[in-house]
Amino acid sequence: MKISVITVALNRCDTIRDAIESVLSQTLPAEHIIVDGGSSDGTLEMVRSYGRKIAQVVSEPDHGIYDAMNKGIRLATGDVVGILNADDFFTNPVVLEKVASVFE
């Protein structure tokens, strides 16, 4: 089972690293898609510093958070799609594993 995690951001350089690290630390790998609304505070540079560890990065103006989420959903290729906001993080490395077990 493939899981996609979408993170939307706008000027969240101060918190997005924790979100990214929490996805990368999961025991079940996920396709991580980040949709940036055109940040000007270094968010995009922070995200791009992860290179290929982030499956897809989109940075362009949008029409708000739900438009950004929908962009991410359209890009997702996972069987299960989740949203992790740029100022949130998974508190346990088995969160996605537990989610996947519900769908198996």
C-alpha positions as CSV (number, residue, x, y, z in Angstrom):
1,M,0.0,0.0,0.0
2,K,1.3,3.4,-0.9
3,I,0.5,6.5,1.2
4,S,0.8,10.1,0.0
5,V,1.2,12.9,2.5
6,I,0.4,16.4,1.3
7,T,1.8,19.4,3.1
8,V,0.7,22.9,2.1
9,A,2.7,26.0,3.1
10,L,3.0,29.7,2.9
11,N,5.8,31.4,4.7
12,R,6.3,28.5,7.2
13,C,10.1,28.3,7.2
14,D,9.9,28.3,11.0
15,T,7.9,25.0,11.2
16,I,8.1,23.1,8.0
17,R,11.3,21.3,8.9
18,D,9.5,19.5,11.7
19,A,6.7,18.4,9.4
20,I,9.2,17.1,6.8
21,E,11.4,15.3,9.4
22,S,8.3,13.6,10.9
23,V,7.3,12.2,7.5
24,L,10.8,11.1,6.7
25,S,11.1,9.3,10.1
26,Q,8.0,7.1,9.5
27,T,8.7,3.3,9.4
28,L,6.4,3.1,6.4
29,P,7.8,5.4,3.6
30,A,5.4,7.9,2.1
31,E,5.2,10.0,-1.0
32,H,5.6,13.5,0.4
33,I,4.1,16.3,-1.8
34,I,4.7,19.9,-0.7
35,V,2.6,22.6,-2.2
36,D,3.9,26.1,-1.5
37,G,1.8,29.2,-2.2
38,G,4.8,31.3,-3.2
39,S,6.6,31.8,0.1
40,S,9.1,34.7,0.5
41,D,10.7,33.7,3.9
42,G,13.0,30.8,2.8
43,T,10.3,28.0,3.1
44,L,10.9,26.9,-0.5
45,E,14.7,26.8,-0.1
46,M,14.3,24.8,3.1
47,V,12.0,22.3,1.3
48,R,14.3,22.1,-1.7
49,S,17.3,21.3,0.6
50,Y,15.8,17.9,1.1
51,G,16.2,17.1,-2.6
52,R,14.7,13.8,-3.8
53,K,13.5,12.9,-0.3
54,I,10.5,15.0,-1.2
55,A,8.5,13.4,-4.0
56,Q,7.1,16.6,-5.5
57,V,7.4,20.3,-4.8
58,V,5.0,22.8,-6.3
59,S,5.5,26.5,-5.7
60,E,3.0,28.9,-7.2
61,P,0.3,31.3,-6.1
62,D,-3.0,29.6,-5.2
63,H,-6.5,30.6,-4.1
64,G,-6.0,29.6,-0.4
65,I,-5.3,26.5,1.6
66,Y,-8.0,24.3,0.1
67,D,-6.9,25.1,-3.4
68,A,-3.4,24.2,-2.4
69,M,-4.6,20.9,-0.8
70,N,-6.5,20.0,-4.0
71,K,-3.4,20.6,-6.1
72,G,-1.6,18.1,-3.9
73,I,-4.4,15.6,-4.1
74,R,-4.3,15.8,-7.9
75,L,-0.6,15.0,-7.8
76,A,-0.8,12.2,-5.3
77,T,-0.4,8.6,-6.5
78,G,-1.0,6.9,-3.2
79,D,-3.8,4.5,-2.3
80,V,-4.3,6.6,0.8
81,V,-3.9,10.4,0.9
82,G,-3.3,12.4,4.1
83,I,-2.8,16.0,4.9
84,L,-0.1,17.2,7.3
85,N,-0.1,20.9,7.7
86,A,3.3,22.8,7.6
87,D,3.1,23.6,11.3
88,D,2.1,20.0,12.4
89,F,4.2,16.8,12.7
90,F,3.7,13.1,13.4
91,T,4.5,12.4,17.0
92,N,5.3,8.8,16.5
93,P,7.3,7.0,13.7
94,V,4.6,4.4,13.3
95,V,1.6,6.7,12.5
96,L,1.5,5.8,8.8
97,E,2.1,2.1,9.5
98,K,-1.0,2.2,11.8
99,V,-3.0,4.0,9.1
100,A,-2.0,1.5,6.5
101,S,-3.1,-1.4,8.8
102,V,-6.6,-0.1,8.8
103,F,-6.9,-0.3,5.1
104,E,-5.3,-3.8,4.6
